[in-house]
Amino acid sequence: MSTTIITGATSGLGLATTRLLASQRPEESFIITSRKLASAQKVANAFTNMTPMALDVSDPDSIKQFTENVKKQNVLISGIIANAGAQFTKPTTNKQGVEATFATNVIGQYRLVTSMQPLLSSDAKVILVSSDTHDRHKFTGMPNPQYLAPATLADEPKSSAEMKHSSDTNLGQIRYTTSKLAVIYLVHALVKHDPKHTYISFNPGLMPGKDSGLARNYAPAAK
Ligand SMILES: NC(=O)c1ccc[n+]([C@@H]2O[C@H](COP(=O)([O-])OP(=O)(O)OC[C@H]3O[C@@H](n4cnc5c(N)ncnc54)[C@H](OP(=O)(O)O)[C@@H]3O)[C@@H](O)[C@H]2O)c1
C-alpha cells in the first residue's frame, strides 16, 4: 500500500492537504504529524487510512524517534509532504541552541528527509514547502532574505549581528524568508545527491487568514 507522510498536518496548508488527499485516496495510507500527538490524533480520527505520530522537526531526537516509529510500520514511503514550518518574532533557539527558524525550516527538513531516504519507494516524491518570500523580485510584503553561511544562520547571536534589521519581528521575518531560500538550495542539493528519487520545492503562494497559524506570534494589527 502506498504511504505518504504529511508533516504539520494540524492547521493551515497541512490540514487542508491531509483532508483532501485522505478523502480522495481512500486506498492509500497516510502518516500525519504534529508536535502534539493528541492534535494529530484528533485529525486522524475522521479517517480510517491515517496514522498519527508525534514529530518536532526542530529536535533531532524527535526525528530519530519518529524514524523508529515509521520503521515499525513496515511500509515503503511513496511520498513526503514536508510542510511543517515556523516563524518567530523573538530570538528563539531549539533544545540544542540552534536558531529556531533555521532548525525547523531547513535543518529539520534535511534531517527528516535524509532519515526517510532508506524507506522511500523507487518512485517516491518528496515535496518541501517553500515560499514566494525567498524571491527578492516578488512583492510579498516580507523583507528580502539575507543569506549567510549555514553555520552563521544556525548561530542566533551571530546571525542577529550580521542581518540588517529594525526590530525582533523584522529579524524573525528575515530569518523566515532566508530559510525559505535555503529550502530551495536544499532541494537542489537533494536532487544532486539522491538522483534515484524525485525532490520538489512547492510554493503555495500567499495564504492569509485565520486558517494559517504562521503569523500566530504577530501583534494583533499585523495578523
Ligand atoms: N501562510 C502562508 O501565506 C504561506 C505562504 C508560503 C509558504 N507557506 C509555508 O507553508 C507551510 C504551512 O504554512 P501554514 O500557513 O499552513 O502554517 P501553520 O498553519 O502555522 O502550519 C504549520 C504547521 O507546522 C507545524 N509545525 C510548526 N513547527 C513545527 C516543528 N518544530 N515541528 C513539527 N511541526 C511543526 C505545526 O504543527 P503543530 O503545531 O501541530 O506541531 C503546524 O501544523 C509552511 O512551511 C509555510 O512556511 C505559508
The ligand as a Gaussian input file, in Angstrom:
#p B3LYP/6-31G(d) Opt

LIG

0 1
 N        0.723000      31.046000       5.137000
 C        1.294000      31.475000       4.017000
 O        0.921000      32.520000       3.431000
 C        2.435000      30.688000       3.415000
 C        2.975000      31.138000       2.201000
 C        4.008000      30.408000       1.619000
 C        4.505000      29.280000       2.245000
 N        3.973000      28.884000       3.441000
 C        4.538000      27.666000       4.044000
 O        3.510000      26.685000       4.083000
 C        3.715000      25.802000       5.192000
 C        2.460000      25.729000       6.020000
 O        2.143000      27.029000       6.454000
 P        0.749000      27.379000       7.131000
 O        0.406000      28.771000       6.732000
 O       -0.212000      26.284000       6.895000
 O        1.232000      27.450000       8.663000
 P        0.584000      26.894000      10.018000
 O       -0.903000      26.990000       9.965000
 O        1.310000      27.606000      11.114000
 O        1.001000      25.369000       9.999000
 C        2.302000      24.983000      10.220000
 C        2.328000      23.577000      10.744000
 O        3.687000      23.260000      11.044000
 C        3.723000      22.565000      12.266000
 N        4.984000      22.881000      12.951000
 C        5.453000      24.079000      13.343000
 N        6.648000      23.944000      13.940000
 C        6.928000      22.629000      13.909000
 C        8.012000      21.854000      14.371000
 N        9.059000      22.391000      15.023000
 N        7.979000      20.518000      14.172000
 C        6.922000      19.938000      13.553000
 N        5.855000      20.611000      13.122000
 C        5.870000      21.945000      13.291000
 C        2.501000      22.977000      13.078000
 O        2.002000      21.814000      13.710000
 P        1.899000      21.594000      15.308000
 O        1.769000      22.952000      15.953000
 O        0.659000      20.755000      15.446000
 O        3.132000      20.861000      15.676000
 C        1.516000      23.395000      12.000000
 O        0.584000      22.359000      11.741000
 C        4.927000      26.354000       5.960000
 O        6.086000      25.659000       5.563000
 C        4.992000      27.804000       5.489000
 O        6.276000      28.331000       5.605000
 C        2.952000      29.555000       4.040000

